[in-house]
Every structure is written in structure tokens, then in C-alpha cells.
Amino acid sequence: MRIQNKYNLGDIVWLITDSQQQPRQIVAIKIDISGGLMYMLVAGEAVTWHYEAEIQPKADKSPFLMN
């Protein structure tokens, strides 16, 4: 099986839906049997898992996200 991931361990990324656009670091990548990838992201003490489609390589300063 060849894995083609968009992001790598240690990358700093942002959640597309995060209105505060807090940077997060990728600390783990999980691969399921169908080849789907999930990334473990850490921001301070918060640890969350997200699919590749939920994250982006740069902060989005769009006024639609900002409160």
C-alpha cells in the first residue's frame, strides 16, 4: 500500500471551520483499512483528530469566520 498524505508530522495547520484560526501541530497520522487518513492535531493542551479535508496549510482570515 502506498500512502499519499497531504500533510506531514510536525506541520503547522489550521482548521477550516475554526473561527479563531488557532494554529495546530500534526503529531500523529492514523490510516484506516480503506486508506482514509486522520490527523491528530495539538493546540496547547487540546488534542483532536481530523480528516485531511478539515485542515488547511494557512490561516483563513475571511470575515465570514471571524467573530
C-alpha positions as CSV (number, residue, x, y, z in Angstrom):
1,M,0.0,0.0,0.0
2,R,1.3,3.4,-0.9
3,I,0.1,6.3,1.3
4,Q,-0.2,9.8,-0.2
5,N,-0.8,12.3,2.6
6,K,-1.1,16.0,2.0
7,Y,0.5,16.9,5.4
8,N,3.4,15.6,7.4
9,L,4.2,15.0,11.0
10,G,5.3,18.3,12.6
11,D,3.4,20.5,10.1
12,I,1.5,23.5,11.5
13,V,-2.0,23.7,10.1
14,W,-5.4,25.4,10.7
15,L,-8.9,24.0,10.9
16,I,-11.1,25.3,8.1
17,T,-14.1,25.8,10.5
18,D,-12.2,27.4,13.4
19,S,-13.4,31.0,13.7
20,Q,-10.3,31.8,15.9
21,Q,-7.9,30.3,13.4
22,Q,-5.7,28.8,16.1
23,P,-2.6,27.1,14.7
24,R,-2.2,23.4,15.5
25,Q,0.6,20.9,15.0
26,I,0.3,17.5,13.5
27,V,1.6,14.9,15.9
28,A,0.2,11.6,14.6
29,I,-1.4,10.3,11.4
30,K,-3.9,7.4,11.5
31,I,-4.6,5.2,8.4
32,D,-7.7,3.0,8.2
33,I,-8.1,-0.1,6.2
34,S,-9.8,1.8,3.3
35,G,-6.8,4.2,3.1
36,G,-8.5,7.1,4.8
37,L,-6.3,9.4,6.8
38,M,-6.9,11.2,10.1
39,Y,-4.5,13.6,11.6
40,M,-4.0,14.2,15.4
41,L,-3.7,17.9,16.0
42,V,-2.4,19.6,19.1
43,A,-3.1,23.2,20.2
44,G,-1.9,23.8,23.7
45,E,-3.5,21.1,25.8
46,A,-6.2,20.3,23.3
47,V,-5.8,17.1,21.2
48,T,-8.2,16.4,18.4
49,W,-8.5,14.1,15.4
50,H,-9.5,15.5,11.9
51,Y,-9.8,14.3,8.3
52,E,-7.5,15.9,5.7
53,A,-10.4,17.8,4.2
54,E,-10.9,19.7,7.5
55,I,-7.5,21.3,7.7
56,Q,-5.5,23.8,5.6
57,P,-1.9,24.9,5.5
58,K,-2.5,28.6,6.1
59,A,-4.8,30.6,8.4
60,D,-8.0,31.8,6.8
61,K,-8.7,35.4,7.8
62,S,-12.0,35.5,6.0
63,P,-14.6,37.9,7.7
64,F,-17.1,35.0,7.4
65,L,-15.1,33.0,10.0
66,M,-14.0,35.9,12.3
67,N,-16.3,36.9,15.1
